[in-house]
Each structure stands twice: as C-alpha cells, then as structure tokens.
Amino acid sequence: MGLFARLFGPKEDEHAEVRTLWHAVVARARDPRWYAQLGVADSLPGRFDAITIVLGLVLLRMEQEEELRKRTARLTELFVTDMDGQLRESGVGDVVMGKRMGKLMSVVGGRLSAWREGLAASDPTVLAQAVDRNVTMVEGAQAAAVADEMRRLAAALAEVPEARLLAGELPA
C-alpha cells in the first residue's frame, strides 16, 4: 500500500467487531423500563448510569470467555469515544476533556468492581447498596429493584453464546 493510500485512504475500523455490541448496549440502556418501572432517573446522569449498568454487565459476561475477554478493551474504547463525543456536544472543551474522561473511566472501573462484588455476594443487599451508591434514582425508587433486574440480566447474558453476544443479541 502506498504512502498516500495509507494516509488518505479509508481507515480500517478497529472497533468493527464490537460496534454492533456497543449499539446494543446503548439500546438496552435506553429501554424505558429502567426509568419508568425501576426508578433510574430519566436525566443525563441517570442515562449514563443505565449505560454503565448494561456495559458493566456485558463486560463481566465477556470476562468469562477468553475470546470475548480479548475484545473488552475495544468495547471500552467505544464507550470512551461515545462519551467524549457526548461531552463535546454538551460544550465541554478540550482543556478539561482529559480530566473528564479520566474521571469517567474511574467511575466505570469502580462500578464494574461494585457490580462484580455485588453479583458474587450471597447477600442480595450488597448489590442493592452498590446501586444505591452509584445510580441516580428518582425519589422513592428502590435500589433493590434495579439490583434484581441486574441479577436477571447478568444471568440471561451468561446464557448468550459468544457469537450472538458479539452480534449484539442482548436479552430483553
């Protein structure tokens, strides 16, 4: 391939293998049930929280198989790229973007640990407490309802074969 073709030609999409999955994560996080029935706040912070719930559960599922584990970094990169674009659209400038993205990644990492610990715990209140600490809820909503849905979704994701998961087939 010539120099000009490499510089100006079409770029290979290094995220192609997980792009459909990322779109499915976002679509699943936009499911009105999170907001109308489970009490996640229908606001920017609440929507971010719903995305981190679904993304976290998908990443935890991907940790279970070697071939999927190799792709978690790509899925996380798509999350970062999407959030970067969302922040820029909302007016966040380049000067503070690095700090914002670093904080977002720290938040996601912390939540991933909390979800992992909560799902593994025999005491169901552990996950409910993690939800209570990490998810923007409407007044009067019960974190236990979100935790129950997370357990249900995690169990359903465990049954989705690798190829179907990569194809974006997430359980309803």
C-alpha positions as protocol buffer text, in pm:
chain_id: "A"
residue {
  index: 1
  type: MET
  ca { x: 0 y: 0 z: 0 }
}
residue {
  index: 2
  type: GLY
  ca { x: 142 y: 339 z: -97 }
}
residue {
  index: 3
  type: LEU
  ca { x: 209 y: 624 z: 143 }
}
residue {
  index: 4
  type: PHE
  ca { x: -83 y: 837 z: 17 }
}
residue {
  index: 5
  type: ALA
  ca { x: -323 y: 544 z: 32 }
}
residue {
  index: 6
  type: ARG
  ca { x: -222 y: 476 z: 393 }
}
residue {
  index: 7
  type: LEU
  ca { x: -251 y: 842 z: 490 }
}
residue {
  index: 8
  type: PHE
  ca { x: -563 y: 940 z: 299 }
}
residue {
  index: 9
  type: GLY
  ca { x: -734 y: 611 z: 220 }
}
residue {
  index: 10
  type: PRO
  ca { x: -1017 y: 460 z: 413 }
}
residue {
  index: 11
  type: LYS
  ca { x: -928 y: 371 z: 770 }
}
residue {
  index: 12
  type: GLU
  ca { x: -977 y: 21 z: 900 }
}
residue {
  index: 13
  type: ASP
  ca { x: -1238 y: 21 z: 1174 }
}
residue {
  index: 14
  type: GLU
  ca { x: -1050 y: -134 z: 1465 }
}
residue {
  index: 15
  type: HIS
  ca { x: -1374 y: -145 z: 1662 }
}
residue {
  index: 16
  type: ALA
  ca { x: -1582 y: -316 z: 1394 }
}
residue {
  index: 17
  type: GLU
  ca { x: -1602 y: -647 z: 1579 }
}
residue {
  index: 18
  type: VAL
  ca { x: -1767 y: -485 z: 1884 }
}
residue {
  index: 19
  type: ARG
  ca { x: -1950 y: -189 z: 1729 }
}
residue {
  index: 20
  type: THR
  ca { x: -2279 y: -378 z: 1694 }
}
residue {
  index: 21
  type: LEU
  ca { x: -2249 y: -492 z: 2055 }
}
residue {
  index: 22
  type: TRP
  ca { x: -2187 y: -132 z: 2167 }
}
residue {
  index: 23
  type: HIS
  ca { x: -2501 y: -15 z: 1986 }
}
residue {
  index: 24
  type: ALA
  ca { x: -2695 y: -297 z: 2153 }
}
residue {
  index: 25
  type: VAL
  ca { x: -2562 y: -190 z: 2496 }
}
residue {
  index: 26
  type: VAL
  ca { x: -2680 y: 166 z: 2436 }
}
residue {
  index: 27
  type: ALA
  ca { x: -3019 y: 49 z: 2307 }
}
residue {
  index: 28
  type: ARG
  ca { x: -3065 y: -180 z: 2608 }
}
residue {
  index: 29
  type: ALA
  ca { x: -2972 y: 109 z: 2842 }
}
residue {
  index: 30
  type: ARG
  ca { x: -3234 y: 326 z: 2672 }
}
residue {
  index: 31
  type: ASP
  ca { x: -3508 y: 73 z: 2746 }
}
residue {
  index: 32
  type: PRO
  ca { x: -3786 y: 280 z: 2909 }
}
residue {
  index: 33
  type: ARG
  ca { x: -3828 y: 11 z: 3175 }
}
residue {
  index: 34
  type: TRP
  ca { x: -3509 y: 130 z: 3352 }
}
residue {
  index: 35
  type: TYR
  ca { x: -3671 y: 467 z: 3402 }
}
residue {
  index: 36
  type: ALA
  ca { x: -4048 y: 414 z: 3416 }
}
residue {
  index: 37
  type: GLN
  ca { x: -4058 y: 93 z: 3620 }
}
residue {
  index: 38
  type: LEU
  ca { x: -3725 y: 61 z: 3800 }
}
residue {
  index: 39
  type: GLY
  ca { x: -3677 y: 423 z: 3902 }
}
residue {
  index: 40
  type: VAL
  ca { x: -3350 y: 518 z: 3734 }
}
residue {
  index: 41
  type: ALA
  ca { x: -3371 y: 895 z: 3684 }
}
residue {
  index: 42
  type: ASP
  ca { x: -3453 y: 991 z: 3326 }
}
residue {
  index: 43
  type: SER
  ca { x: -3181 y: 1255 z: 3318 }
}
residue {
  index: 44
  type: LEU
  ca { x: -2829 y: 1279 z: 3176 }
}
residue {
  index: 45
  type: PRO
  ca { x: -2673 y: 1131 z: 3492 }
}
residue {
  index: 46
  type: GLY
  ca { x: -2941 y: 860 z: 3508 }
}
residue {
  index: 47
  type: ARG
  ca { x: -2893 y: 766 z: 3144 }
}
residue {
  index: 48
  type: PHE
  ca { x: -2517 y: 749 z: 3196 }
}
residue {
  index: 49
  type: ASP
  ca { x: -2584 y: 524 z: 3495 }
}
residue {
  index: 50
  type: ALA
  ca { x: -2806 y: 294 z: 3286 }
}
residue {
  index: 51
  type: ILE
  ca { x: -2533 y: 268 z: 3022 }
}
residue {
  index: 52
  type: THR
  ca { x: -2273 y: 184 z: 3286 }
}
residue {
  index: 53
  type: ILE
  ca { x: -2505 y: -82 z: 3431 }
}
residue {
  index: 54
  type: VAL
  ca { x: -2555 y: -256 z: 3097 }
}
residue {
  index: 55
  type: LEU
  ca { x: -2196 y: -205 z: 2983 }
}
residue {
  index: 56
  type: GLY
  ca { x: -2068 y: -336 z: 3315 }
}
residue {
  index: 57
  type: LEU
  ca { x: -2284 y: -647 z: 3295 }
}
residue {
  index: 58
  type: VAL
  ca { x: -2174 y: -712 z: 2937 }
}
residue {
  index: 59
  type: LEU
  ca { x: -1806 y: -665 z: 3030 }
}
residue {
  index: 60
  type: LEU
  ca { x: -1848 y: -903 z: 3324 }
}
residue {
  index: 61
  type: ARG
  ca { x: -2002 y: -1156 z: 3085 }
}
residue {
  index: 62
  type: MET
  ca { x: -1713 y: -1107 z: 2843 }
}
residue {
  index: 63
  type: GLU
  ca { x: -1462 y: -1181 z: 3120 }
}
residue {
  index: 64
  type: GLN
  ca { x: -1593 y: -1538 z: 3128 }
}
residue {
  index: 65
  type: GLU
  ca { x: -1452 y: -1643 z: 2790 }
}
residue {
  index: 66
  type: GLU
  ca { x: -1102 y: -1594 z: 2655 }
}
residue {
  index: 67
  type: GLU
  ca { x: -1208 y: -1483 z: 2305 }
}
residue {
  index: 68
  type: LEU
  ca { x: -1452 y: -1229 z: 2446 }
}
residue {
  index: 69
  type: ARG
  ca { x: -1205 y: -1110 z: 2710 }
}
residue {
  index: 70
  type: LYS
  ca { x: -970 y: -1004 z: 2429 }
}
residue {
  index: 71
  type: ARG
  ca { x: -1238 y: -769 z: 2300 }
}
residue {
  index: 72
  type: THR
  ca { x: -1327 y: -589 z: 2624 }
}
residue {
  index: 73
  type: ALA
  ca { x: -1070 y: -315 z: 2560 }
}
residue {
  index: 74
  type: ARG
  ca { x: -1226 y: -239 z: 2221 }
}
residue {
  index: 75
  type: LEU
  ca { x: -1574 y: -218 z: 2372 }
}
residue {
  index: 76
  type: THR
  ca { x: -1445 y: 10 z: 2646 }
}
residue {
  index: 77
  type: GLU
  ca { x: -1274 y: 229 z: 2384 }
}
residue {
  index: 78
  type: LEU
  ca { x: -1608 y: 271 z: 2205 }
}
residue {
  index: 79
  type: PHE
  ca { x: -1765 y: 377 z: 2533 }
}
residue {
  index: 80
  type: VAL
  ca { x: -1491 y: 637 z: 2581 }
}
residue {
  index: 81
  type: THR
  ca { x: -1524 y: 762 z: 2223 }
}
residue {
  index: 82
  type: ASP
  ca { x: -1901 y: 793 z: 2254 }
}
residue {
  index: 83
  type: MET
  ca { x: -1884 y: 970 z: 2591 }
}
residue {
  index: 84
  type: ASP
  ca { x: -1613 y: 1203 z: 2456 }
}
residue {
  index: 85
  type: GLY
  ca { x: -1845 y: 1297 z: 2170 }
}
residue {
  index: 86
  type: GLN
  ca { x: -2140 y: 1345 z: 2405 }
}
residue {
  index: 87
  type: LEU
  ca { x: -1937 y: 1573 z: 2633 }
}
residue {
  index: 88
  type: ARG
  ca { x: -1809 y: 1777 z: 2340 }
}
residue {
  index: 89
  type: GLU
  ca { x: -2165 y: 1819 z: 2209 }
}
residue {
  index: 90
  type: SER
  ca { x: -2268 y: 1946 z: 2551 }
}
residue {
  index: 91
  type: GLY
  ca { x: -1998 y: 2212 z: 2537 }
}
residue {
  index: 92
  type: VAL
  ca { x: -1707 y: 2062 z: 2729 }
}
residue {
  index: 93
  type: GLY
  ca { x: -1387 y: 2196 z: 2573 }
}
residue {
  index: 94
  type: ASP
  ca { x: -1051 y: 2033 z: 2502 }
}
residue {
  index: 95
  type: VAL
  ca { x: -886 y: 2190 z: 2806 }
}
residue {
  index: 96
  type: VAL
  ca { x: -1091 y: 1988 z: 3057 }
}
residue {
  index: 97
  type: MET
  ca { x: -1173 y: 1689 z: 2837 }
}
residue {
  index: 98
  type: GLY
  ca { x: -883 y: 1475 z: 2958 }
}
residue {
  index: 99
  type: LYS
  ca { x: -978 y: 1521 z: 3322 }
}
residue {
  index: 100
  type: ARG
  ca { x: -1344 y: 1447 z: 3249 }
}
residue {
  index: 101
  type: MET
  ca { x: -1263 y: 1131 z: 3056 }
}
residue {
  index: 102
  type: GLY
  ca { x: -1023 y: 1015 z: 3326 }
}
residue {
  index: 103
  type: LYS
  ca { x: -1293 y: 1065 z: 3587 }
}
residue {
  index: 104
  type: LEU
  ca { x: -1549 y: 879 z: 3373 }
}
residue {
  index: 105
  type: MET
  ca { x: -1315 y: 583 z: 3334 }
}
residue {
  index: 106
  type: SER
  ca { x: -1253 y: 582 z: 3708 }
}
residue {
  index: 107
  type: VAL
  ca { x: -1629 y: 581 z: 3766 }
}
residue {
  index: 108
  type: VAL
  ca { x: -1679 y: 291 z: 3525 }
}
residue {
  index: 109
  type: GLY
  ca { x: -1395 y: 95 z: 3683 }
}
residue {
  index: 110
  type: GLY
  ca { x: -1536 y: 150 z: 4030 }
}
residue {
  index: 111
  type: ARG
  ca { x: -1884 y: 48 z: 3924 }
}
residue {
  index: 112
  type: LEU
  ca { x: -1755 y: -260 z: 3746 }
}
residue {
  index: 113
  type: SER
  ca { x: -1590 y: -368 z: 4072 }
}
residue {
  index: 114
  type: ALA
  ca { x: -1907 y: -291 z: 4268 }
}
residue {
  index: 115
  type: TRP
  ca { x: -2124 y: -486 z: 4023 }
}
residue {
  index: 116
  type: ARG
  ca { x: -1881 y: -780 z: 4025 }
}
residue {
  index: 117
  type: GLU
  ca { x: -1874 y: -789 z: 4406 }
}
residue {
  index: 118
  type: GLY
  ca { x: -2249 y: -741 z: 4439 }
}
residue {
  index: 119
  type: LEU
  ca { x: -2336 y: -1012 z: 4190 }
}
residue {
  index: 120
  type: ALA
  ca { x: -2097 y: -1257 z: 4356 }
}
residue {
  index: 121
  type: ALA
  ca { x: -2224 y: -1189 z: 4708 }
}
residue {
  index: 122
  type: SER
  ca { x: -2469 y: -1429 z: 4867 }
}
residue {
  index: 123
  type: ASP
  ca { x: -2633 y: -1135 z: 5042 }
}
residue {
  index: 124
  type: PRO
  ca { x: -2863 y: -955 z: 4792 }
}
residue {
  index: 125
  type: THR
  ca { x: -2830 y: -627 z: 4979 }
}
residue {
  index: 126
  type: VAL
  ca { x: -2465 y: -595 z: 4869 }
}
residue {
  index: 127
  type: LEU
  ca { x: -2566 y: -524 z: 4507 }
}
residue {
  index: 128
  type: ALA
  ca { x: -2861 y: -309 z: 4616 }
}
residue {
  index: 129
  type: GLN
  ca { x: -2624 y: -97 z: 4827 }
}
residue {
  index: 130
  type: ALA
  ca { x: -2387 y: -63 z: 4530 }
}
residue {
  index: 131
  type: VAL
  ca { x: -2680 y: 51 z: 4315 }
}
residue {
  index: 132
  type: ASP
  ca { x: -2787 y: 296 z: 4586 }
}
residue {
  index: 133
  type: ARG
  ca { x: -2435 y: 447 z: 4592 }
}
residue {
  index: 134
  type: ASN
  ca { x: -2383 y: 455 z: 4215 }
}
residue {
  index: 135
  type: VAL
  ca { x: -2711 y: 506 z: 4033 }
}
residue {
  index: 136
  type: THR
  ca { x: -2915 y: 825 z: 4010 }
}
residue {
  index: 137
  type: MET
  ca { x: -3265 y: 725 z: 4115 }
}
residue {
  index: 138
  type: VAL
  ca { x: -3593 y: 913 z: 4132 }
}
residue {
  index: 139
  type: GLU
  ca { x: -3724 y: 989 z: 4478 }
}
residue {
  index: 140
  type: GLY
  ca { x: -3889 y: 688 z: 4635 }
}
residue {
  index: 141
  type: ALA
  ca { x: -3737 y: 434 z: 4392 }
}
residue {
  index: 142
  type: GLN
  ca { x: -3590 y: 119 z: 4540 }
}
residue {
  index: 143
  type: ALA
  ca { x: -3232 y: 27 z: 4454 }
}
residue {
  index: 144
  type: ALA
  ca { x: -3325 y: -336 z: 4520 }
}
residue {
  index: 145
  type: ALA
  ca { x: -3549 y: -333 z: 4210 }
}
residue {
  index: 146
  type: VAL
  ca { x: -3256 y: -225 z: 3991 }
}
residue {
  index: 147
  type: ALA
  ca { x: -3032 y: -482 z: 4162 }
}
residue {
  index: 148
  type: ASP
  ca { x: -3289 y: -755 z: 4091 }
}
residue {
  index: 149
  type: GLU
  ca { x: -3300 y: -653 z: 3724 }
}
residue {
  index: 150
  type: MET
  ca { x: -2921 y: -654 z: 3711 }
}
residue {
  index: 151
  type: ARG
  ca { x: -2911 y: -1008 z: 3851 }
}
residue {
  index: 152
  type: ARG
  ca { x: -3173 y: -1118 z: 3598 }
}
residue {
  index: 153
  type: LEU
  ca { x: -2986 y: -957 z: 3309 }
}
residue {
  index: 154
  type: ALA
  ca { x: -2650 y: -1099 z: 3423 }
}
residue {
  index: 155
  type: ALA
  ca { x: -2799 y: -1450 z: 3437 }
}
residue {
  index: 156
  type: ALA
  ca { x: -2955 y: -1407 z: 3093 }
}
residue {
  index: 157
  type: LEU
  ca { x: -2627 y: -1275 z: 2949 }
}
residue {
  index: 158
  type: ALA
  ca { x: -2448 y: -1583 z: 3084 }
}
residue {
  index: 159
  type: GLU
  ca { x: -2666 y: -1793 z: 2853 }
}
residue {
  index: 160
  type: VAL
  ca { x: -2591 y: -1593 z: 2536 }
}
residue {
  index: 161
  type: PRO
  ca { x: -2329 y: -1768 z: 2319 }
}
residue {
  index: 162
  type: GLU
  ca { x: -2016 y: -1571 z: 2229 }
}
residue {
  index: 163
  type: ALA
  ca { x: -2103 y: -1516 z: 1863 }
}
residue {
  index: 164
  type: ARG
  ca { x: -2454 y: -1397 z: 1942 }
}
residue {
  index: 165
  type: LEU
  ca { x: -2323 y: -1159 z: 2208 }
}
residue {
  index: 166
  type: LEU
  ca { x: -2077 y: -1006 z: 1961 }
}
residue {
  index: 167
  type: ALA
  ca { x: -2364 y: -978 z: 1715 }
}
residue {
  index: 168
  type: GLY
  ca { x: -2540 y: -756 z: 1968 }
}
residue {
  index: 169
  type: GLU
  ca { x: -2805 y: -1004 z: 2073 }
}
residue {
  index: 170
  type: LEU
  ca { x: -2871 y: -893 z: 2429 }
}
residue {
  index: 171
  type: PRO
  ca { x: -3157 y: -1041 z: 2630 }
}
residue {
  index: 172
  type: ALA
  ca { x: -3463 y: -822 z: 2681 }
}
